[in-house]
Amino acid sequence: MVGTELPMTTEHTAVERCRNGNCAIVRLLFVTQSGVVRTHAVDASKVESAVADGVMLSQLVQTYNALGIRDKSGRFDAAGEVRLCPDPDTFREVPYAERAGAMLCDIETVDGEPWAVDPRSSLRSFVDEMRDAGFAPEVAFESEFHLFERDADGSVRRVDERGAYVTESTRETHEVILAMTDALKAQEVPVEKYYPEYAAGKHEIVTGHAPGVRSADEHVLFRETVESVAHEHGYEATFLPKPFDHSTNGCHIHLSLWDDDNRFHDAEGDRLSRTARQFVAGVLDHADALVALTAPTANSYTRLRPQLGATAFRCWGHGNREALVRVPAVGQSDPATATRVEFRAADCTANPYIALLGLLAAGYDGIERALDPPKPVSVDPGTLSETECEARDVERLPRTLGVALDALADNSVMREAMGSTLFETYLDVKRSHWAQFTDSAVSWERERLRSVY
């Protein structure tokens, strides 16, 4: 049965746990348009007032791009402030930092209204709308990461040089992976399985699904935990989509919609319901704009290429790992619960609240318009000829962030779901990232070619 947005704790419990000395400091976590997890921290004695009144925050924080550079042409300047409002239902003691806790935050205006630029409350509003219509989302973010070390000379060695499910990889990284899974469980983030992935140094810890906003909250906790525990063990962790040659990191989003039952499941045929097919059709219809939200850095598009085990094509299929949307096979014990779709063109440079909001908006539009998807693709789309792709309605996804942002700018469904202020601010920040990337690429090319021509 579908989960509900039940509180993980209570305001009273959060305050009491701090008063009792279990936490000396509490990190107030939020994610900006850039996809970077940021924080303010308060002393345990100030947690109660932080929950009641918020913590003042400059609006400028939402104008920094993924490169950490402020978009000075954006709509916010040094004069504006908002309130960072910790959600006491998300309080956790974090096991990787001594006497520290964490809470996820909404951002409100000084007057106490939801700030239109806040991704978390924007996602909550859309999820509430879907739930009221009988489509409550259950979601799991499935993230890949690399572990590596830096030598004294700055060179990088990936931790374990084997990969591809090799048992030697599990032996070499056992202690750090065990510490990560223990730390996640201590924060009430369920762990389902672990395996070394296809590339050297690449790993995946699979966590369980959760309803709506909570799933994105747990993804933020997951990222913080992996990086922190890796550091404790003398390693570095990276979620970058293309961190090394011949290596990629994705963040596959698994999703189903529920009322009392799983509305994606149909006991007849191939078990995928008409609602699920309409959702898939909506995702495919909005794919070019959607990837601007789910794959939001220039580096993301070095991963979205044919035959890299990610995806490069707008298509769907049963068990097809090169398709944009995959319908995973499920066990026979409870297919009604396990039936879901997997969106594969996402990575951990995305703001999870914005990425999930965009994915839900695209799929929900497909349901509302009763769209039908094309026939599923049962082969690697990278092996199809241009004629075969055209016959199957298979198209290449945007090859650059710039192209994806242009598609997003023209997409009215995404604008309406995000709200114009969040939508425009997001575009501004991401276009500044793209402009800085292209400017540096021009400089790099000029330096390289100066001695050639």
N, C-alpha and C positions, 0 to 999 in steps of 0.2 A: 504494500500500500504506500501511497505517496507520503513523504515526510511533510512536516509543517514547520513554519518559521518559529519554532519554540525557543524561548530564551535559553542560552547556555548557562546562565547564572542569573543573579539579580543585582540591582544596584546596591542593596543592603549587603549582600555577600561580598561584592567587590570591595566596598569600603571597609568592611570588617576584616577581610583578609589582609588588607594593607595596614589597618590599625594594629593587628595582631603581630606585625613584624615579619610576615612572610615576604612582603615586598617593600623595598626601600624607594624604588622609583618605578614609574609606569610610563611606558612608551605609548604615545598616541599616534597610531599608524593611519596613513591615508596615501592614496595613489593619485598622482597628477596626470595631466593629459599626456605627458611624456611616457607614461608607463612605469616610472620610477617610484619605488616605495619610499615615502618620506615620513619624518616623525618630528614631533615635539615630545618632550618628556616632562613629567611633573613629579615632584616629591610625593610620597605616599600620603602625607598630611594634606595635600591639595587635591586629592582625587575627588572628594565629595564636591568641592566647589567647581572643579573642572567639568564634572557631569552636570551640575546644576546650571552653570553659567557659560561653559565653553572656555576656550583659550583663544585669545586674539591672534589673528594670522593675516599677513599681508596678502592681498589679492594677487600680487605679482608672482606668487609661487606657481600659479597655473600658467604662466607665460614662458616657463623654461622648457626648452626642447630636450630631446634625448641626449644631446651633446652637452647639456648643462649650461646652455647659453640662452639668455633672455631674448625673447622676441620684442624688441623695443618699438616695433610698429604695431603691436597688439593693442587691444582695447583697454588694458589695465595699466595704471601707472602707480607711482609711489604713494598716492594719497588714499587709496581704498583699503579697508580692512573687512574681514569676515571672521566668523567664529568657528573654530575647530571643536566639534562636539562629540566627545567619546560616547560610544554605545556601551553601556554597562553590561548588556547581555552578551557581549563578546569578550569579557574580561578573561584573561588567561595568565597564569604564572608561567613564564617562559623558562624551560629547564636548561637552556644553553647560556643563560646570563645570570650571574649570582644575584639573588634577591631582586629580580626584575619581573615586571608584568607588562602586559600589552592590552590595548583595546583598539578596535577599529573605529573609525570616525566618519560622521557626516560633516558637511560644511554648511553653515547657515549664515544668513545675513546678520548684521549687527542687531536688527530688529527681531531676530529669532525665526525668520522664514527660511524655508529651504533655498539655498543658493542655486540659481539656475545652472551654474557651471559645475556643480558637484556631481561627479559620476555615480557615487554610491546611492544617493537619494533619488537620482534620475532612474537608475535601474530598479529600485524598489517600487517607484511609482508605476513603471511599466509592468513589472511582475504582478503587482496588485490588480492592475487592469486585466491581465490575462487570467489570473486566478478567479476573479469575479465572473469571467466568461466561461469558467470550467476548464481552463488549460494551465494548471499549476506546473511550472517547470521543475524537473529534477535534473541536476547537472553534476558532472564530474570533470575537473580539469586534469588532464593526464600529461604531466610535464617531463621532459627529458633534460638532462644536464650533463656537463662534463666536469670531471675532477682533474686538476693538474697541479704541478709544483713549479716554482721558479728556482733555478739554480743561481749561484752567486753572480754569474755573469749575465743574468737576466733571461737566459734561455728557458724554454718551457718544456717540461716533461709531463706527458699525460699519465695519470695514475692508472696503471694497468694498460698494457700495450696489446691486449688481445681482443676484447669485445665479442660481439655476436654470440651471446649466451654461453661463452666458454666458462667452464667451472673455475679455471685458474683465476679469472677476473673476480669471481665472488670471494675467493680466498684472500686475495691481495687487499681487497677493500672491505672485508667483512666488518672490522671494528667500526669504521666510520659509517657504513651503511646501517649497522645495528644501532649506533648512537642516534642516527637520523630518525629511524623508525620509532625508537623508544621516545624520542623528543616529540614526535608528531602525536603519538598515542597519548602522551602526558598532557597534550593540549586538546584532546578530544577530537583529533583529526584521524579518522579511521584509515588504517593501512591494509591494503588487500594483497599486494604482491610486489616483488622486486626482481629485476633482472639486469645484467649488463647488456647494453644495447649493441648495435651493429658496428660502431666505430670504436677505436681505441679510446679509453677514458670516458666513454659515454655510458650513462646509467639512467634507469627509470624506476621510480617508486610510484606505484599506482595507489591512489587514495580513493576512498569511497565517495558516492554521490551525496549531494545535500540539496535542499530546496533553495531556489532563487538566490537571494543576496548572500545567504550563508555560504554557498558554494564558492563565490568569489572571495569572501572573507577568508575561507580556509585555504584558498589558493595563495593569498597574500601571506598567511602564516606559513604555508609550505615553502615559499620562496625564502622567507626570512630564516626559517629553520635550516634548510639545506645549506645556505651560505654561511650561517653562523657556526653550525656543527663542523662543516668542512674546515673553517678557520681554526676551530678548537683543536683539530687533528693535524694542523700544519699544512693543509691543502687550500687551494682556491677552487671555487665552483663558479661555473658560468652557464647561464641560460641563453646566451647569444645564439640567434638562429644559425649562423655559419661561423663558428668560433675558430675553426681550423680547416685546412684543406681536407676534402673528402670526409667532412663531418658536419652534421646538422643537429639542431635541437628544435623540436616542435612542442606545441602544447595542444594536444588533441582535445576537443571539447565534446564530451558525450552527453546526450540530452534526450529526455522524453517528457511528454506532457501528460498530466494526470487530472482526473476528478476523483472519484472513488477508486477508479481503475486506471490502468495504463492506456491512454487513448492512442498510443502508437501501435498497440498490439491488436492483431486480428487472428483468431484461431484458424481461419480459412486461408487457403492459398499459400503465399510465402510468408505469412504471419505479419506482414506490414500493413497497417490499416490505411484507409483512404485519408484520414487526417494526417498521418505520417507522410504520405506521398505528397499531399498538398504542402506540408511544411517544407519538404525537400525541394519542391518546385519553387517555392518562394525564395529559398536560399540560393538556388541556381539562378533565378531571375535577377537577384540583387548582388550576385557574386562579385562583380567588378568593384562596386562601391564598398561591399562588406569587407573585402580584404584590406582596405585602407584603415579599418578599425582593428582587424585581427592580426594583420602583418604590417605594423605601422612604422618600420624603419627601413632605411635604404638596405641595410644588411638582410632584412627579411626576404628580399627578392633574389638573393643569391641562394636561398634555400628552395624557393618555389620554382623548381626547374624539373624538366622531365626525367624520370627514372632515377630520382634520388631518394625514393621512399617517402617523399612528402606529398606534394601534389602540384601540378602545373596546369591542370585542365578543369574546365567547368563541366563536370559530369558527376554521375553517382553510380554506385554499384554495390552488390552484395559481396562483402569481403574484399573489396578492391582498394588496396592501400595507395594506389596512384590516383584515385578519384578524389574530388573535392569533398564529397559526402560518401561515407562508407556505412553500410548496414552490417554491423558485426554479427558473426554467428554467436549463438547463445547455447547454453546447456539445455538439456531436455527436462531438467527437474522443475524449472519454473520459468518458461519462456514468456509468460504474461508479464512478469515483473522485469525481466532482463532486456526485453526488446527496446531498442533505442537507435539513434543515429549518431554518427561520429563526424564532426566537422574537422578537417585536417589542415586547413590553411591558416592556422593560428600559431603564434609563438609567444614566448614570455616577455617580449618587449612591449606587448599590448597591456593597456590598462584593462584588467579582467572585467571590471564593471561595464566599461564601454564596449568591449568585445562581446560580452554576453548580451548586452542590450541590443546591439546591432544584429546579432544572430537571431535573437528572439523576434525582433521587429521584422526581419526578412521572412522568417518562417511563418509568423503570424499573418503577414500580408498574403502569403500563399494560401493559408487556410481561409481567410476572409474573402479572397477572390476565387476560391475553389479551383486553383490552378492544377493542372496535371503535369507531372514531370515527363521528360522524354524516357525512352526505354533505358533500363539500367545497362551499364557497360560492364562486360564480364572479362575484358582483356585489359592489359596495360595500354592506356590511351596514347602513350608515347610511341607505340608501335604502329599506330594507325596512319594511313596516308591522309593527305589533305582531303581527298574525295570521301574517304571513309568517315573522317571527322565531321564533314559537312552533312553526310547522310544520317549520322547519329546525333546531330546537334551537339557535338563536342567542340568547345572553343578553348583557346588558350587564355589563362588568367592574365591580368596585367603583369608586364615584365618589370616594371619599376614602380616605386612609391609615387612618383609624379603622375603617372597615368592613373593609378588607383585613386589618388586624391581628386583628380579631375572628374572621375566617375562618381565619387562621393559627393562632390559639390553639386552635381546635377540630380541627385537622388532625393526626391521629395519624401519618400517613406522614412529614410534615415533622419532627415531634417525634422520631421514631425515627431518621431519617436524620441529623439534626443532633446528636442526643443531648440529653437533657433540660436539661443545664446551659447549653449554648450556646443552645438554643431559648428557655429562660426568660430568659436574660440579654438576648438579642436583643429579645424582646418588651418587657422593661422599658425598654431604651434607646429603642426606637421609640415606645413609649407616652408616654415623657417628652417626646419631640419633638412628638408629636401634641397633648399637653396644653398645651405652651407655645404652639403655633400657635393652638389654639382660644382660649386665654386672650387672646392678643394680638388675635385677630380680634374678640372681644367688646369689648375696649377700643377698637379702631378704630371699630366700629359705634357704640358709645356716644358717642364724640367727634363722629362725623359727624352723628348723629341728634339730639344734644342741642339744636341750634339749629332743628331742623325740627319736632319734636313738643313 
